[in-house]
Amino acid sequence: MSAREATRRPRVAVVGPFSGPRAAWGELLSSAVDAVRRAPVEWRFFDDQGDAEQGDVRAREVVADGGFAAVVGHFNSLGARGALPVYQEHRLPVLLPLATAPGLLDGSDGLALRLCSDDAGQAAAVVAACREQGQEHLDVVHDGTGYGLRLAGLLREAAEPELSVGVHAQWPATPATAVALCGVHHGAAALLRNRTTPAPGQWVVATDDCDIPEFAELAGAAVEGVRVARLAGGPAARVVAACAALAGALGKHPERRAERLAETVRGELAWALDARGEPVKGSPRAGWEVLPVAVPPPPQGPFDVAVVGGGVVGRATAAEVAERGRSVMLLDGGGDAASTVSGALVRAYEADAAERARAIRSFRLLWGSEERAAAHGFRRTGALVLFGPGGRTAATEGAAELVAAGLAAEVLDIDDVTRRWPLIEGEGLEGAVWEPGGGYAVAAVALAAMTDRARRAGAHIVDGHAVRTLACDAGSGVVLDGRLHAEAVVLAAGCGTPELLGEHWPAGHTARTKRIQYAIFERPSGTEGEPFPVLVDLTTGMWARPDGLDAVLAGFPVEEWNVPPTADTALTSAQIGLLRERVGPRLPFLTAARALTGVRGRDLFVSPAALLGPVPGLARTVVAAGWSGSGFKSAPAGGGGGGRDGDRVGDRCRPDPGSHGPGRHGQ
């Protein structure tokens, strides 16, 4: 990238604690920016050390620069409260992924958008969890910080009069059987280490600043049995959602600023926000969950299972296997995995019966749950699968399976389709399967949420390690790269899978890399009919979905094979022209719509069908490869969550050498 190109990129200021005692939280911001690194946006980091005064200094540096389009941060609520008026004066939109103080957006004029529920909801969640344990008294212990004192007050307010509450500046000599720790994670860890011997059945919960691996490391053995209040889905996914929303908005509309940019960013988010920029709430505890503290596993092996590949299938599998109580190592080679450039369409209807079964189970496990799906960046737009003459019988049977599974679905005549969605041209079609519950996920957010689930279940995650070799060893299971040991291995390495398997690649199956390519176009304003849905055309192979408020993402099968392992966001005019030519007959408005941006990547296609099962001739090794086009909608089930025996990666990942047969492929 030339210096001239860099100056044309919109710039975003990222403000957070990149040094000091709360630097572990700043790592979430750094990782989130890395997750959207392909976006044509320049990110600049400002270190406020998690300190309110430093936050004010950094805010004034940002506005003095005069060249930033928006801000992500501040992490610290006190710092954010002081900085927001500074940004508001200069009409800078601010995304707050983790600042949870109540009333933070008062007077922000809609330019500040908060992606998390506030601490009143956290207090309600802690009190509800305490009541569920049958507790009648709650001792609240704080670390003396402003954050700790504020939460202690909110807990007292939420608990009384149903529970009696005692508030303490140190661990009480005779604490109640229910204790809440309020403070920054290192202060709460110190309180926990200094506590008296726990009473039998004592229930301890720490507040959300402790939802980070460093808390468990600092607390040591004292963390055993402790719970933590945390944002639903984990904080990492919220930070990635903020960066992805800005990357999406500025990638398509680099010229937008102030209120126009804030409104565009709203359209990129999975969470509905009210006029002030706060998440629309349901119950008082909405957006929060109380779970056991995640204790990082020892980094050394051997492990029960090594999962090779950090795409959606690998991450879902690592989470599932770890949740079954096995020690798991997830090896993410980084780079441009197909999942990171996926359109991430999610629907339950598939023409193939086995794929449809996995997709239905995935809806039961994840995509059908409003809060869990939103935490994975899911936008519920509805989904249409278009079919041609002679396709009604199969469509009717498939839709009936969805309905029998509790999912809404119906078969529409093509006249109904074009009436309800006038942007769709129905020539050559007979009808469509309509799923109101379908939609799409923001890939980066879904991957972050799945990583959080795997980490919480105890998986050891190794970033940046691309496995080159694997071999069976009679004494230690499978050896990766000559030094990493596991009892069993799951290969979900996408395009790298054939090279890793080498001579053990299953006979009768061929594998080639194929181009993934799509573009994002402006959608006509003032269009009549229902909101644009996820769209798949079985007659042409084209697909499309909304992208934010005013754009449509569209692609078609590109007959470009054996492509190199690269991804970029630059499509040539010829590539855009070919896309208009192929997709235009179904979506005529695209022939004249302005192209905003595009993506080129690659994926692995396996013929005659995708692989899922043990590798013949290579004991203790399971392969999941060639799921192109179905990873996001099927991975939650394919990784092991429920359903028929033998149709899940997790079910096949058994260390018992006697459990490895020839396996079934192409399910």
HELIX and SHEET records of a PDB file:
HELIX    1   1 ALA A    3  ARG A    8  1                                   6    
HELIX    2   2 ALA A   23  ALA A   35  1                                  13    
HELIX    3   3 ALA A   52  ASP A   65  1                                  14    
HELIX    4   4 SER A   77  GLU A   89  1                                  13    
HELIX    5   5 ASP A  119  GLU A  132  1                                  14    
HELIX    6   6 GLY A  146  ALA A  159  1                                  14    
HELIX    7   7 HIS A  185  ARG A  193  1                                   9    
HELIX    8   8 ASP A  208  CYS A  210  5                                   3    
HELIX    9   9 PRO A  213  ALA A  219  1                                   7    
HELIX   10  10 GLY A  220  VAL A  223  5                                   4    
HELIX   11  11 PRO A  235  LYS A  252  1                                  18    
HELIX   12  12 ALA A  258  ARG A  266  1                                   9    
HELIX   13  13 VAL A  312  GLU A  323  1                                  12    
HELIX   14  14 ALA A  338  VAL A  341  5                                   4    
HELIX   15  15 ALA A  353  SER A  362  1                                  10    
HELIX   16  16 PHE A  363  TRP A  367  3                                   5    
HELIX   17  17 GLU A  370  ALA A  375  1                                   6    
HELIX   18  18 ARG A  392  ALA A  404  1                                  13    
HELIX   19  19 ILE A  414  ARG A  420  1                                   7    
HELIX   20  20 ALA A  443  ARG A  456  1                                  14    
HELIX   21  21 GLY A  494  GLY A  496  5                                   3    
HELIX   22  22 THR A  497  LEU A  501  1                                   5    
HELIX   23  23 GLY A  502  HIS A  504  5                                   3    
HELIX   24  24 SER A  573  VAL A  583  1                                  11    
HELIX   25  25 PRO A  588  THR A  591  5                                   4    
HELIX   26  26 GLY A  631  GLY A  638  1                                   8    
HELIX   27  27 VAL A  649  ARG A  652  1                                   4    
HELIX   28  28 PRO A  657  SER A  659  5                                   3    
SHEET    1   A 5 GLU A  42  ASP A  47  0                                        
SHEET    2   A 5 ARG A  11  GLY A  16  1                                        
SHEET    3   A 5 PHE A  68  VAL A  72  1                                        
SHEET    4   A 5 VAL A  94  LEU A  96  1                                        
SHEET    5   A 5 ALA A 112  ARG A 114  1                                        
SHEET    1   B 6 SER A 164  HIS A 168  0                                        
SHEET    2   B 6 HIS A 137  HIS A 142  1                                        
SHEET    3   B 6 ALA A 178  CYS A 182  1                                        
SHEET    4   B 6 TRP A 203  ALA A 206  1                                        
SHEET    5   B 6 ARG A 227  LEU A 231  1                                        
SHEET    6   B 6 TRP A 288  PRO A 292 -1                                        
SHEET    1   C 6 HIS A 460  ASP A 463  0                                        
SHEET    2   C 6 VAL A 328  ASP A 332  1                                        
SHEET    3   C 6 PHE A 303  VAL A 308  1                                        
SHEET    4   C 6 LEU A 484  LEU A 491  1                                        
SHEET    5   C 6 GLY A 477  LEU A 480 -1                                        
SHEET    6   C 6 LEU A 470  ASP A 473 -1                                        
SHEET    1   D 6 HIS A 460  ASP A 463  0                                        
SHEET    2   D 6 VAL A 328  ASP A 332  1                                        
SHEET    3   D 6 PHE A 303  VAL A 308  1                                        
SHEET    4   D 6 LEU A 484  LEU A 491  1                                        
SHEET    5   D 6 THR A 621  ALA A 625  1                                        
SHEET    6   D 6 LEU A 611  PRO A 614 -1                                        
SHEET    1   E 3 LEU A 345  VAL A 346  0                                        
SHEET    2   E 3 GLY A 439  ALA A 441 -1                                        
SHEET    3   E 3 PHE A 378  ARG A 380 -1                                        
SHEET    1   F 8 GLU A 410  ASP A 413  0                                        
SHEET    2   F 8 GLY A 431  GLU A 435 -1                                        
SHEET    3   F 8 ALA A 383  PHE A 387 -1                                        
SHEET    4   F 8 VAL A 534  ASP A 537  1                                        
SHEET    5   F 8 TRP A 543  PRO A 546 -1                                        
SHEET    6   F 8 ALA A 551  GLY A 555 -1                                        
SHEET    7   F 8 THR A 510  GLU A 522 -1                                        
SHEET    8   F 8 ALA A 595  SER A 607 -1                                        
END                                                                             
